[in-house]
Amino acid sequence: MLFTMSTDLMNIDGNIKRVQKETLTPYKIATVILIQEYCIETTKAIAERRDFCLAALKLIQSPDMELDALMNILYSPEYDLQRFGHQLGVQLIVLKGKGIDGLLDLFESVGNLMKSSLDHSLSLPTLSKNSVLGLYIRRIIIFFEKLPFDQVVALYESLKKYLDRRANISEESDISTISKSEDLYSNEIKTTWGGRQAELLVAQQAHALQTDEHKAMSPAELQVLVQELLSCSPYYAEAHYLSYLNCLRVNEYCGAIDSLYHCFDRLAPLENRSVPEDRSRIFRYAALNLAVLHAQFNHKEVAQAALKEAVMMAQEAGDNVCLQLAHAWMYHLTTKRKGPLIERSVGKASMLGITHTTGLGLIAYAHNSALEAKNPSIVFETLMKSDVLNCQHSMIDLMSMTYVEKSALWAYYGKTEMSSVCAQLLLLHNAGDKKQHMFNGPSTCQAVVNVANMLIEVGEYSLVDVVLSHAKDRFPNEPCNKIWMLSEQLYVFTQLMRQEKWGEAEAIASNISSLDPLECKFRLAEVLLEKGDYPKALEYIDIIEKDDQITARDKIRAMILSSQIICASVPLEHEIAGANSLVLLNTALELAVKNHLSYHAALIKMHLANVQLTMNMSTLALNLVEEVITQILAHGGYFEQGRAFVLYAKCLSANAPTCEKAKKGVILKAIKALSKAKNCFTKVEAYGRLRTTLCLESLLYHEIDLKTERNQSAFEFCQLNQQLSTKYNLSLY
């Protein structure tokens, strides 16, 4: 969300825009000669035409390079332009011999390329003046015509030195001398960026950072490039803003704030310059960007102070656009009364025609509505309005955000299949060779991670490794890398917990604290429950429940964990413990129903059934399991499905009739459920649960006197028990 909002914040008025200085250089002269030689050549192969178009576009967008580098491009195997490279070298030598007259003749002949060769108007010129190369040539001609005579002389002298430097290097015969002189020369020569080339590069890199980061340069390379741009033009504010975005993605606070200050220092109007619009425009947008910066680093109080300053200046100037951008960040940073704040922001932004802020507000409103327990139909209707707005205005970043928000909401409501479909739709939307514009921001990274999480639940660990590896390569920097880092840690934690390696799992749970402190406490409580350290586990649950900002789903998770700790720490026959656990679970069930969390409601009922079973209320437990097991099998992972089958088998065996024939049928049905549970636990490598299931299966076979099957289950149990050193508990759900 942070990068998405920051796209609107650099809309500084064009009245005070610093136009980059453009100068004629020997490199541009060489490029003009190359274009001229290509245009006057009448016989050109198809490959030469194609390669020249590609090379010319590269040359006019690149910074000034030495003649050696230019010739290397023309003579490289990548392009079939060797003869044009040779002609360029010849014409440069001729131009050097002619002197200043040669320069004047060059620009006159180049200008004639855009004029019709015949008298009548139907004949076409050699070079269209409206083409890319035509526009480039026209700009160069205009710059040349504006030069006074002394600067024309200086340009010619620069051109001679430009040619002499290559001649001096090529005269060296010793290879070692050549390499040494080239190294020395490369250290002395400074890259020169023209104004237009610099503006194009900054725009491309800034757009890549905000929409498709893996196409941008690496942070180190981009910072070197920024320094080159600033060495050519120290007052180029946009280069400082690019440096600011670059620092944000590697979480470098000092560099980001320094670059932001420098950017707005360069943009600030000078005292002796008259500005048509109010002078405070730069200052209020500077305050707004400063708030964004502090929000990125989670400095909420400082960010809110900067927002108040921006709001105050925007109100004084009557700048409604700035006010709405500040309003959007205000509800993003606050935790109280978010609903009314978002409603007002969306209404005002829509009235002012700020479509991006409107679309973002609709997504935020849907998210907040879900947390406030509003009807899911209202939530998804709001997202549909956002979809319409995003499609009408082709806002690909918000399209991606809407997909991933739908995925998150379906997961929140417990519909995992729908969550997976939405995540895959987002990835499909951003896939394909014909896609010209893609959005690879945090929302796309979250979609990739959602797919990985689904694969974890079905035990496809080899595919999980592939998906997470893809996420690492595609999203190496902030803020996206935190998403896959957390998923990777939870993936390892889940594997260790299912394999009952409590010590290693506890270490991983502690590592999660830097990525998600709340999730860290949940995972530590789970480990301590399995290790039998119940007082410490309850301490973590207590800390979680005291947090004012936890969602309804997190409250339910905390209640379920508390119930499990109560049942595990007190003898099963203890009625007070069972009653306390039932009260706690019923409270959680009421909360789940109120917030439309259907899957969590089903999980709570399974826990209720397990407590009822331990309290000898087996009929009630069986009825409850049969009511919700379909929901678990439809939306739960293999681990949860296995637990459901085990509990179902326990309830069936506890309700088996006394009649031998009927009893055998019920027990066989329970054994069939245990067989399904074994398959589920094997798939997700939950060997501890598998061992418990084999023990139960052996006991049930013994109950109906199937000795061969009993011995086989007992043998498998003994083999697995030798590999696992942890204790097992038949009362586990």
C-alpha positions in Angstrom: 0.0 0.0 0.0 2.8 2.4 0.8 4.4 2.3 -2.7 0.9 2.4 -4.3 0.0 5.6 -2.5 3.4 7.3 -3.2 2.7 7.3 -6.9 0.5 10.3 -6.6 2.8 12.3 -4.4 5.3 13.7 -6.9 2.7 15.6 -8.9 4.5 18.9 -8.5 3.3 21.8 -10.6 5.1 22.3 -14.0 5.4 26.0 -13.4 8.6 25.5 -11.3 9.9 22.4 -13.1 13.7 22.5 -13.7 14.3 21.7 -17.3 17.4 19.6 -17.7 20.2 21.4 -19.6 20.9 19.9 -23.0 24.3 20.4 -24.7 25.8 19.3 -27.9 28.6 16.8 -27.5 30.9 14.8 -29.9 28.9 11.7 -29.2 25.8 13.3 -30.5 27.6 14.5 -33.6 28.8 10.9 -34.2 25.2 9.6 -33.8 23.9 12.2 -36.3 26.6 11.1 -38.8 25.6 7.5 -38.3 21.9 8.3 -39.0 22.9 10.3 -42.1 25.0 7.4 -43.5 22.1 5.0 -43.0 19.6 7.3 -44.6 21.7 8.0 -47.8 22.5 4.3 -48.3 20.0 3.1 -50.8 20.6 -0.7 -50.6 19.9 -2.0 -47.2 19.1 -5.6 -46.2 16.1 -6.4 -43.9 18.5 -7.5 -41.1 20.4 -4.2 -41.4 17.1 -2.2 -41.2 16.0 -4.1 -38.1 19.3 -3.9 -36.3 19.8 -0.2 -37.1 16.4 0.6 -35.6 17.3 -1.3 -32.4 20.8 0.2 -32.2 19.7 3.7 -33.0 17.1 3.7 -30.2 19.7 2.4 -27.8 22.2 5.1 -28.8 19.8 8.1 -28.6 18.6 6.9 -25.1 22.1 6.1 -23.7 24.4 8.6 -22.0 27.4 9.9 -24.0 29.9 7.2 -24.6 33.4 7.2 -26.1 33.9 6.4 -29.7 35.5 3.1 -28.9 32.3 2.0 -27.1 30.2 3.3 -29.9 32.2 1.3 -32.5 32.1 -1.8 -30.3 28.3 -1.6 -30.5 28.2 -1.3 -34.3 30.8 -4.0 -34.8 29.3 -6.4 -32.2 27.8 -9.7 -33.4 24.5 -8.6 -32.0 24.0 -6.2 -34.8 24.6 -6.5 -38.6 25.9 -2.9 -38.9 29.6 -3.4 -39.6 29.6 -1.4 -42.9 27.8 1.5 -41.3 30.4 1.5 -38.5 33.2 1.7 -41.1 31.4 4.5 -42.9 31.0 6.4 -39.6 34.7 6.1 -38.9 35.6 7.4 -42.4 33.2 10.4 -42.2 34.5 11.4 -38.7 38.0 11.6 -40.2 36.7 13.6 -43.1 34.9 15.9 -40.8 38.0 16.4 -38.7 40.0 17.4 -41.8 37.3 19.9 -43.0 37.2 21.9 -39.8 34.3 24.1 -38.7 33.1 24.3 -42.3 32.6 20.6 -42.1 30.3 20.9 -39.1 28.2 23.6 -40.9 27.9 21.4 -44.0 27.0 18.4 -41.9 24.0 20.1 -40.3 22.9 21.5 -43.6 23.0 18.1 -45.3 21.2 16.4 -42.4 18.5 19.0 -42.5 18.0 18.3 -46.2 17.2 14.6 -45.4 13.8 15.8 -44.1 13.0 17.8 -47.2 11.4 16.3 -50.3 14.0 15.6 -53.0 11.5 16.6 -55.8 9.5 19.7 -56.4 6.1 18.2 -56.1 4.5 17.6 -52.7 3.7 13.9 -53.2 7.4 12.8 -53.0 8.5 11.6 -49.5 11.6 12.8 -47.8 14.4 10.4 -46.9 13.8 10.9 -43.2 10.4 11.7 -41.8 10.5 14.7 -39.5 7.9 13.1 -37.2 9.7 9.9 -36.7 11.8 9.1 -33.6 15.1 9.8 -35.5 13.5 12.8 -37.2 12.6 14.4 -33.9 16.1 13.6 -32.6 17.8 15.3 -35.6 15.5 18.3 -35.4 16.4 18.9 -31.7 20.1 18.6 -32.5 19.8 21.0 -35.4 18.0 23.5 -33.1 20.7 23.2 -30.4 23.4 23.7 -33.0 21.8 26.8 -34.6 21.5 28.4 -31.1 25.3 28.1 -30.5 27.4 31.2 -30.9 30.6 31.0 -33.0 32.9 30.5 -30.0 30.9 27.5 -28.8 30.9 26.0 -32.3 34.7 26.2 -32.2 34.7 24.6 -28.8 32.5 21.8 -30.1 34.9 21.2 -33.0 37.9 21.1 -30.6 36.0 18.6 -28.4 35.3 16.5 -31.5 39.0 16.4 -32.4 39.9 15.3 -28.9 37.1 12.7 -29.0 38.7 11.2 -32.2 42.3 11.6 -30.9 41.6 9.6 -27.7 40.6 6.6 -29.8 43.5 7.0 -32.1 46.0 7.1 -29.2 44.6 3.9 -27.8 44.6 2.1 -31.2 48.2 3.0 -31.9 49.4 1.0 -28.9 50.6 -2.4 -30.2 51.4 -4.2 -26.9 48.2 -5.9 -25.5 49.1 -5.3 -21.8 49.7 -1.6 -22.6 46.3 -1.4 -24.3 44.5 -2.9 -21.4 46.4 -0.6 -18.9 45.6 2.5 -20.9 42.0 1.5 -21.3 41.7 0.9 -17.5 43.3 4.3 -16.8 41.1 6.0 -19.4 37.9 4.4 -18.0 38.7 5.8 -14.6 39.3 9.3 -15.9 36.3 9.5 -18.2 33.0 10.5 -16.5 29.7 9.4 -17.9 27.8 12.3 -19.4 24.0 12.2 -19.3 22.0 14.5 -21.5 18.8 16.1 -20.2 16.3 14.0 -22.2 18.2 10.8 -21.6 18.3 11.4 -17.9 14.6 12.2 -17.7 13.7 9.0 -19.6 16.0 6.9 -17.5 14.6 8.3 -14.2 11.0 7.8 -15.4 11.7 4.2 -16.5 13.4 3.3 -13.2 10.9 5.0 -11.0 8.0 3.3 -12.8 9.8 -0.1 -12.6 10.3 0.3 -8.8 6.7 1.0 -8.3 5.1 -1.5 -10.6 7.6 -4.2 -11.7 10.7 -4.2 -9.5 12.5 -7.1 -10.9 12.9 -5.1 -14.2 14.6 -2.3 -12.3 18.3 -2.1 -11.6 19.7 -3.7 -8.4 19.8 -1.2 -5.5 23.6 -0.9 -5.7 23.7 -0.3 -9.5 20.8 2.2 -9.3 22.5 4.2 -6.6 25.7 4.4 -8.7 23.6 5.6 -11.6 21.9 8.3 -9.4 25.3 9.6 -8.4 26.3 9.8 -12.1 23.1 11.7 -12.9 23.8 14.1 -10.0 27.4 14.6 -11.0 26.1 15.8 -14.5 23.3 17.9 -13.0 23.5 18.5 -9.2 20.1 20.3 -9.1 18.2 17.5 -10.7 15.4 16.9 -8.1 13.9 13.8 -9.8 17.2 12.0 -9.4 17.0 12.6 -5.7 13.5 11.2 -5.7 14.6 8.1 -7.5 17.3 7.7 -4.8 14.6 8.0 -2.2 12.5 5.2 -3.8 15.7 3.1 -4.1 16.5 3.6 -0.4 13.0 2.6 0.6 13.2 -0.8 -1.0 16.3 -1.7 1.0 14.9 -0.1 4.2 17.7 2.5 4.5 16.2 5.2 6.6 19.1 7.7 6.6 19.6 7.6 2.8 15.8 7.8 2.2 15.3 10.9 4.3 18.4 12.6 3.0 17.4 12.0 -0.6 13.8 13.3 0.1 15.2 16.5 1.7 17.5 17.1 -1.2 14.7 16.5 -3.7 12.4 19.1 -2.2 15.3 21.5 -1.6 15.9 21.5 -5.4 12.2 21.9 -6.1 11.6 24.7 -3.7 11.0 28.1 -5.4 13.7 30.6 -5.2 13.2 33.9 -3.4 13.9 36.0 -6.5 11.7 34.0 -8.8 8.0 34.8 -9.3 5.8 31.7 -9.2 2.3 32.0 -10.6 0.8 29.5 -8.1 1.1 29.6 -4.3 4.6 29.1 -3.0 3.6 26.5 -0.4 2.7 23.8 -2.9 6.2 22.3 -2.7 6.3 22.5 1.1 2.9 20.7 1.7 3.8 17.9 -0.7 7.2 17.7 1.0 5.4 17.2 4.3 3.1 14.6 2.7 6.1 12.6 1.3 7.8 12.8 4.7 4.8 11.3 6.3 4.9 8.4 3.7 8.6 7.9 4.6 7.9 7.6 8.3 4.9 5.3 7.7 7.1 3.0 5.6 9.4 2.6 8.7 6.4 2.3 11.1 7.1 5.7 12.8 3.4 6.3 13.2 3.5 9.3 15.6 6.1 11.2 13.5 4.1 10.3 10.3 0.9 11.7 11.8 2.7 14.9 12.9 3.9 15.3 9.3 0.4 14.6 8.0 -1.1 17.3 10.2 1.4 19.8 8.9 0.5 18.9 5.3 -3.2 19.1 6.1 -2.7 22.5 7.7 -0.9 23.9 4.7 -3.3 22.3 2.2 -6.3 23.9 4.1 -4.6 27.3 3.9 -4.1 27.0 0.2 -7.4 25.3 -0.5 -5.7 22.3 -2.1 -8.3 19.6 -2.0 -6.2 17.0 -3.8 -3.4 17.2 -1.2 -6.0 17.1 1.5 -7.5 13.8 0.2 -4.1 12.2 -0.2 -3.3 13.2 3.4 -6.8 11.9 4.4 -6.0 8.5 2.8 -2.8 8.2 4.8 -4.6 9.3 8.0 -7.0 6.4 8.0 -4.2 4.1 7.0 -2.2 5.1 10.1 -5.1 5.3 12.6 -6.7 2.4 14.5 -9.9 4.1 15.7 -13.1 4.9 13.8 -11.6 3.8 10.5 -14.9 3.1 8.8 -16.3 6.7 8.9 -12.9 8.1 7.9 -12.6 5.9 4.9 -16.2 6.7 3.8 -15.6 10.4 3.9 -12.3 10.0 2.0 -13.9 7.9 -0.7 -16.8 10.3 -1.2 -14.7 13.4 -1.4 -12.0 11.7 -3.6 -14.8 10.5 -6.0 -16.3 14.0 -6.2 -12.9 15.5 -7.0 -12.1 12.9 -9.6 -9.1 11.4 -7.8 -9.7 7.9 -9.1 -6.6 6.2 -7.7 -7.4 7.4 -4.2 -11.0 6.4 -4.7 -10.2 2.9 -5.8 -7.7 2.5 -3.0 -10.3 3.7 -0.5 -12.9 1.2 -1.7 -10.4 -1.7 -1.1 -9.6 -0.3 2.4 -13.3 0.0 3.2 -14.0 -3.6 2.2 -11.1 -4.8 4.3 -12.3 -2.7 7.3 -15.9 -3.9 6.8 -14.8 -7.5 7.0 -13.0 -6.8 10.3 -16.0 -5.0 11.7 -18.2 -8.2 11.1 -20.3 -6.7 8.3 -22.1 -9.1 5.9 -19.7 -10.7 3.4 -22.1 -9.8 0.5 -21.6 -6.1 1.4 -17.8 -6.6 1.5 -17.6 -8.2 -1.9 -20.0 -5.7 -3.4 -17.6 -2.9 -2.4 -14.8 -4.8 -4.0 -16.9 -5.1 -7.2 -17.2 -1.3 -7.3 -13.5 -1.0 -7.0 -13.1 -3.6 -9.8 -15.3 -1.4 -12.1 -13.4 1.8 -11.3 -10.0 0.1 -11.8 -10.9 -1.4 -15.1 -12.4 1.9 -16.4 -9.1 3.7 -15.6 -6.7 0.8 -16.3 -5.2 1.0 -12.8 -3.2 -2.3 -12.9 -1.8 -1.8 -9.4 -5.3 -1.6 -7.9 -6.5 -4.5 -10.0 -3.8 -6.7 -8.5 -4.6 -5.4 -5.1 -8.3 -6.2 -5.5 -7.5 -9.8 -6.5 -5.3 -10.4 -3.5 -7.8 -8.7 -1.2 -10.4 -11.1 -2.4 -8.0 -14.0 -1.8 -7.3 -12.8 1.7 -11.0 -12.3 2.5 -12.0 -15.8 1.2 -9.2 -17.2 3.4 -10.5 -15.1 6.3 -14.0 -16.5 5.9 -12.5 -20.1 5.6 -13.1 -20.7 1.9 -9.6 -21.8 1.0 -10.5 -23.0 -2.5 -11.9 -19.6 -3.5 -8.8 -18.0 -1.9 -6.6 -20.1 -4.1 -8.6 -19.3 -7.2 -8.3 -15.6 -6.6 -4.6 -15.8 -6.1 -4.1 -17.8 -9.3 -6.3 -15.3 -11.2 -4.0 -12.5 -10.2 -1.0 -14.5 -11.3 -2.7 -15.3 -14.6 -3.6 -11.7 -15.0 0.1 -10.8 -14.8 1.3 -13.7 -17.0 1.9 -14.2 -20.7 4.5 -13.0 -23.2 2.2 -10.5 -24.7 1.7 -8.5 -21.5 3.1 -5.0 -22.0 2.4 -3.8 -18.5 2.6 -5.9 -15.4 2.3 -5.1 -11.7 4.8 -7.0 -9.6 4.2 -5.3 -6.3 3.5 -6.6 -2.8 0.0 -7.8 -3.9 1.5 -10.1 -6.5 4.1 -11.4 -4.0 1.3 -12.2 -1.6 -0.6 -14.1 -4.3 2.6 -16.2 -5.0 2.8 -16.9 -1.2 -0.9 -17.8 -1.0 -0.3 -20.5 -3.6 2.7 -21.8 -1.6 0.6 -21.9 1.5 -2.1 -23.9 -0.2 0.6 -26.4 -1.3 1.8 -26.7 2.3 -1.6 -27.7 3.4 -1.8 -30.6 0.9 1.8 -31.7 1.6 3.4 -30.8 -1.8 6.6 -29.7 -0.2 8.7 -30.0 -3.3 6.4 -27.7 -5.2 6.4 -25.3 -2.2 10.2 -25.0 -2.5 9.9 -24.2 -6.2 7.2 -21.5 -5.6 9.1 -19.9 -2.7 12.3 -19.9 -4.8 10.4 -18.1 -7.5 9.2 -15.5 -5.0 12.8 -14.9 -3.8 14.1 -14.3 -7.3 11.1 -12.2 -8.3 10.9 -10.0 -5.1 14.3 -9.6 -3.6 13.8 -6.3 -1.9 11.6 -4.4 0.5 8.7 -4.4 1.2 7.9 -7.5 -0.7 10.6 -9.8 0.6 9.1 -9.7 4.1 6.0 -11.5 2.8 7.9 -14.5 1.4 10.4 -14.5 4.4 7.5 -14.9 6.8 5.9 -17.6 4.7 9.2 -19.4 4.4 9.7 -19.4 8.2 6.1 -20.6 8.8 6.6 -23.3 6.3 9.7 -24.6 8.1 7.9 -24.2 11.4 5.0 -26.3 10.2 7.2 -29.1 9.0 9.1 -29.2 12.3 5.9 -29.2 14.3 4.4 -32.1 12.2 7.6 -34.0 12.7 7.5 -33.2 16.5 10.9 -31.5 16.6 9.9 -29.1 19.3 13.3 -27.5 20.0 14.0 -26.6 16.4 10.4 -25.4 16.0 10.8 -23.1 19.0 13.9 -21.5 17.5 12.1 -20.8 14.2 9.1 -19.4 16.1 11.4 -17.0 17.9 12.9 -15.9 14.5 9.5 -14.9 13.3 9.3 -12.0 15.9 11.1 -9.6 13.5 8.6 -10.2 10.7 5.3 -10.6 12.7 5.5 -10.3 16.5 1.9 -11.5 17.0 2.3 -14.6 14.9 5.6 -15.3 16.8 3.6 -15.4 20.1 1.0 -17.8 18.6 3.7 -20.2 17.4 5.6 -20.1 20.6 2.4 -20.9 22.5 1.8 -23.9 20.2 5.3 -25.2 20.8 5.1 -24.8 24.5 1.7 -26.6 24.5 3.3 -29.6 22.8 6.3 -29.5 25.1 4.1 -29.4 28.2 5.2 -26.0 29.4 1.6 -24.9 30.1 2.2 -21.8 32.4 4.6 -20.2 29.8 2.1 -20.9 27.0 -0.7 -19.2 29.0 1.6 -16.2 29.4 1.9 -15.8 25.7 -1.9 -16.3 25.2 -2.5 -13.6 27.9 -0.2 -11.1 26.0 -2.1 -11.8 22.8 -5.5 -11.3 24.3 -4.4 -7.9 25.8 -3.6 -6.6 22.4 -6.3 -4.1 21.3 -5.6 -4.5 17.6 -6.0 -8.2 17.1 -8.7 -9.4 14.8 -11.7 -11.6 15.6 -9.9 -14.6 14.0 -6.8 -14.1 16.2 -9.1 -13.9 19.3 -10.6 -17.2 18.3 -7.2 -18.8 17.8 -6.2 -17.6 21.2 -9.3 -19.1 22.8 -8.8 -22.4 21.1 -5.2 -22.6 22.3 -6.3 -21.7 25.8 -8.9 -24.5 25.7 -6.3 -27.0 24.5 -3.9 -25.9 27.3 -6.7 -26.4 29.9 -7.5 -29.9 28.6 -3.9 -30.9 28.4 -2.8 -29.6 31.9 -5.7 -31.0 33.9 -6.8 -34.7 34.1 -9.4 -35.5 31.5 -12.0 -36.6 34.0 -11.9 -33.2 35.9 -15.3 -31.7 35.5 -14.4 -28.1 36.3 -11.6 -28.1 33.6 -14.0 -29.6 31.1 -16.7 -27.0 31.9 -14.2 -24.1 31.7 -13.1 -25.4 28.3 -16.6 -25.7 27.1 -17.4 -22.1 28.2 -14.3 -20.8 26.4 -15.1 -22.7 23.2 -18.7 -21.6 23.2 -17.6 -17.9 23.5 -15.2 -18.5 20.6 -18.1 -20.1 18.6 -20.3 -17.1 19.2 -17.5 -14.7 18.0 -17.0 -16.9 14.9 -20.6 -16.9 14.0 -20.9 -13.1 14.5 -17.9 -12.5 12.2 -19.1 -15.0 9.5 -16.0 -17.2 10.1 -17.6 -20.5 9.0 -14.5 -22.6 8.9 -13.3 -21.5 12.3 -16.8 -22.2 13.6 -16.4 -25.7 12.3 -13.0 -26.1 13.9 -14.4 -24.9 17.3 -17.2 -27.5 17.1 -14.6 -30.2 16.5 -12.8 -29.1 19.7 -16.1 -29.0 21.5 -16.8 -32.5 20.4 -13.4 -33.6 21.6 -14.0 -32.1 25.1 -17.5 -33.7 25.2 -15.9 -37.0 24.3 -13.5 -36.8 27.2 -16.4 -35.9 29.5 -18.3 -39.1 28.5 -20.8 -37.2 26.3 -20.1 -39.4 23.3 -23.5 -39.1 21.6 -23.4 -35.3 21.7 -19.8 -35.4 20.4 -20.7 -37.8 17.5 -23.6 -35.6 16.4 -21.4 -32.5 16.5 -18.6 -34.2 14.4 -21.1 -35.4 11.8 -22.5 -31.9 11.6 -19.2 -30.2 10.7 -16.8 -32.8 9.3 -18.0 -32.0 5.7 -16.9 -28.4 6.2 -13.5 -29.5 7.5 -13.0 -32.0 4.6 -14.1 -29.3 2.0 -11.9 -26.4 3.2 -9.2 -27.8 5.5 -5.7 -29.1 4.7 -4.7 -32.7 5.0 -3.5 -32.2 8.5 -6.9 -30.9 9.7 -8.7 -33.6 7.7 -6.6 -36.3 9.4 -7.5 -34.9 12.8 -11.2 -34.8 11.9 -11.1 -38.5 10.8 -9.4 -39.5 14.0 -11.9 -37.7 16.1 -14.7 -39.2 14.1 -13.3 -42.7 14.6 -13.1 -42.1 18.4 -16.7 -40.9 18.5 -17.9 -43.9 16.5 -16.1 -46.4 18.7 -17.3 -44.7 21.8 -20.9 -45.0 20.6 -20.6 -48.6 19.4 -23.6 -50.7 20.4 -23.3 -53.8 22.6 -24.5 -56.2 20.0 -21.5 -58.0 18.5 -22.6 -57.8 14.9 -23.6 -54.2 15.0 -20.6 -53.3 17.1 -18.2 -54.9 14.5 -19.8 -52.8 11.7 -19.4 -49.6 13.6 -15.8 -50.4 14.5 -14.9 -51.2 10.9 -16.4 -47.9 9.9 -14.1 -46.2 12.5 -11.1 -48.2 11.2 -12.0 -47.0 7.6 -11.9 -43.4 8.9 -8.5 -44.1 10.6 -7.2 -45.4 7.3 -8.1 -42.1 5.6 -6.4 -40.3 8.5 -3.2 -42.3 8.0 -3.2 -41.3 4.3 -3.6 -37.6 5.3 -0.9 -37.7 7.9 1.5 -39.5 5.7 1.0 -37.0 2.9 2.0 -34.1 5.2 4.7 -36.1 7.0 3.0 -35.7 10.4 4.6 -38.8 11.8 3.7 -38.2 15.4 0.0 -38.1 14.6 0.5 -41.1 12.3 1.9 -43.1 15.2 -1.1 -42.2 17.4 -3.5 -43.2 14.6 -1.7 -46.6 14.2 -2.0 -47.2 18.0 -5.8 -46.5 17.8 -6.2 -48.7 14.8 -4.4 -51.6 16.5 -6.7 -51.2 19.5 -9.8 -51.2 17.4 -8.7 -54.3 15.4 -8.1 -56.0 18.8 -11.6 -55.0 19.8 -13.2 -57.0 17.0 -10.6 -59.8 17.1 -8.9 -59.2 13.8 -5.5 -60.4 14.9 -3.6 -60.3 11.6 -4.6 -56.7 11.0 -4.0 -55.8 14.6 -0.4 -57.2 14.5 0.3 -55.4 11.2 -0.8 -52.1 12.7 1.2 -52.8 15.9 4.3 -53.7 13.9 4.0 -50.4 11.9 3.5 -48.5 15.2 6.6 -50.1 16.7 8.7 -49.2 13.7 7.6 -45.6 13.8 7.9 -45.4 17.6 11.6 -46.4 17.3 12.2 -43.4 15.0 10.3 -40.9 17.2 11.4 -40.3 20.7 8.4 -38.0 21.8 5.5 -39.2 23.9 2.1 -39.8 22.4 -1.3 -39.0 23.7 -4.4 -40.8 22.7 -6.6 -37.9 23.9 -5.3 -35.6 21.3 -7.7 -34.2 18.7 
